[in-house]
Amino acid sequence: MAEHQFEDDAVLTVVGTGIKLVSHLTTEAREAIEKADVLLHATQTPGMPQWLRSLNSAEFDLTSFYAPGRDRWVTYRMMADRALEELGRGQRVCAAFYGHPAVYVTPGVEMVRRARENGYTARMLPGVSAEDCLFADLGVDPGVAGWQSYDATPFLVYRPRFDTSAGLVLWQLDALGHRDYQPRHERSNYEVLARVLAEHYGPDHEVVAYLAAQYPSVAPIAQPLPISALPLHPGMSTLYVPPLGPRVADREMLAELGLVGPGE
Ligand SMILES: C[S@@+](CC[C@H](N)C(=O)[O-])C[C@H]1O[C@@H](n2cnc3c(N)ncnc32)[C@H](O)[C@@H]1O
């Protein structure tokens, strides 16, 4: 990363707007938005595009590339293409994505990668992700039991080996099992998810359907429910699965690390 140390002159800055309208935007991200020749943005909170427009009127809403039935990966490529086109015109570009711009944001990461590949100075500024809000709202410290984070669809498709004694968060429940853009909550595959989770945790294990607040003064939604009730849920975006049972320490490792004495 040494060659990217001095990035104040970046011609591409990718920023996160956070989840909560206005209040999550960092000072450095706001400055990048305001100073850009062109502001590209893709957010989902109603009111966010209008507010971004008020910060920089030379803007383009990248969500206009979404189209029913269009593969999400095609849309993401179109978004990155647009940033590269603007850079090619000599514009200083800021691209704003909601939450953290690298967290489940393929075009954010792609823009930086492709810009650097083409010789432009590019940087990314972090933002507050939905997961950051979850830690705060549910009082979960990922360091206590460990943490696993997956997009729900690859979680089902690739069946990764995961640890039920660590926390698990599943993202993008609103597009579960779909490659194309779903402009609504997609719950037709919740039954499959419930079956897979029940294989590991049992049907009675309590999970939390989570929605971080998108506006100041609005409370987050954290609905506890047993895994068996997932197919009945009207639609959610993020699911938190708390650890199941205590972890068992490896006694030989404890001894090797000097954490227990002989015979302890
Ligand atoms: C394309 S990803 C974008 C994530 C975003 N960049 C971030 O840092 O949080 C969309 C997913 O983020 C999660 N998400 C977005 N907004 C959320 C909210 N208000 N509450 C809970 N999860 C949210 C959901 O899992 C949703 O399917």
The ligand as a Gaussian input file, in Angstrom:
#p B3LYP/6-31G(d) Opt

LIG

0 1
 C      -25.503000      -3.723000      -1.340000
 S      -25.341000      -4.008000       0.380000
 C      -24.719000      -2.460000       0.897000
 C      -24.157000      -2.464000       2.275000
 C      -23.586000      -1.112000       2.687000
 N      -22.507000      -0.698000       1.816000
 C      -23.060000      -1.103000       4.116000
 O      -21.885000      -0.765000       4.318000
 O      -23.823000      -1.412000       5.020000
 C      -27.023000      -4.017000       0.870000
 C      -27.233000      -4.828000       2.109000
 O      -26.792000      -4.087000       3.242000
 C      -27.611000      -4.382000       4.344000
 N      -28.300000      -3.147000       4.738000
 C      -28.409000      -2.004000       4.064000
 N      -29.109000      -1.089000       4.759000
 C      -29.442000      -1.685000       5.927000
 C      -30.149000      -1.279000       7.076000
 N      -30.684000      -0.060000       7.179000
 N      -30.282000      -2.156000       8.071000
 C      -29.743000      -3.404000       8.011000
 N      -29.087000      -3.842000       6.946000
 C      -28.925000      -2.991000       5.914000
 C      -28.617000      -5.424000       3.867000
 O      -28.095000      -6.710000       4.146000
 C      -28.676000      -5.161000       2.389000
 O      -29.124000      -6.277000       1.669000

